Amino acid sequence: MSDEIASSEGAALHAPVARLLRPLVRLFVARGITFPALTNLLRELYVNVAEYDFALPGKEQTDSRVSLLTGIHRKEVRRLRGAGAPVSAVPAVVSRTSRIIARWLADPRFTDAQGRPLPLPRSGPGDAASFEALVSGITRDLRPRAVLDEWLDRGLAHLDADDRVVLAEAAYVPKGGGEPQLYYFGRNLHDHIAASVANIVGEAPRFLERAVHYDGLSEDLARRLEARAREIAMEALQQANREAHAACQTDPGGNHRWNFGLYVYAEAAPPPAPPGTV
């Protein structure tokens, strides 16, 4: 590929990348991540990606080649190389909570005929459906009472008039900018972007990545469509979760992962930007 072609392809990315980054920059400014701090992070990522994702088969990756790929001086490349490929560890509380909720939403023992999570007594005899049985089927490292106290404190569940544990709507979407929400922020956006990038750089689109969108709507219709889209999305997510949960019962296991995500967004469209702005 000539420098001219490469340059034109890079230029074609400027506008969509600027649009993609704009909400992230809004978050960075709101959370105190300054431009110099972001620059340092990007420099490390450029070196890391060039080192691990663009190594030539059978050849050792060199400082010079990483510098050529990234435009970062060899002295900086030498300083930053060798950090290892980034690893995104799942926080223990996120892993445990998501697995318990997934089972509550998927296992027929803990759902009604319509697939909705049943209110569960705290405990019950034998194999009877209960919160204790639900938690014990996922982990025996923690007492179900400790999990329940944590969930009640976090608003993930509440007790009804019959002292049964009821899964709260807050359990579906972590809130408040805490560790669980930030973990899924990074994971889900990564996977969505990774699917889109794979479809661009691959020989043919591999991943499903589609959206339904309408412009020029009244505020009332936009709100109604948003509400209805939430219902449709939750139905799809719950169905996918039930099928995946059932399939996992007989799967031998391996080193692959799968993510099925949905998003709904609506806003008052800003006026057209003047030429030359993003």
Buried (B, 14 or more C-beta within 10 A) or exposed (E): EEEEEEEEEEEEEEEEEEEEEEEEEEEBEEEEBEEEEBEEEEBBEBBBBBBBEEBEEEEEBBBEBBBEBBEBEEEBBEBBBEEEEEEEEEEEBBBBBBBBBBBBBBBEBBBEEEBEBBBBBBEEEEEEBBBBBBBBBBBEEBEBEEBBEBBBEBEBBBEEEEEBBBBBEBBEEBEEEEEBEBBBEEBBBEBBEEBBEEBEEEEEEEBEEEEEEEEEBEEEEBEEBEEEBEEEBBEEBBEBBBEBBEEEEEEEEEEEEEEEBBEBEBEEEEEEEEEEEE
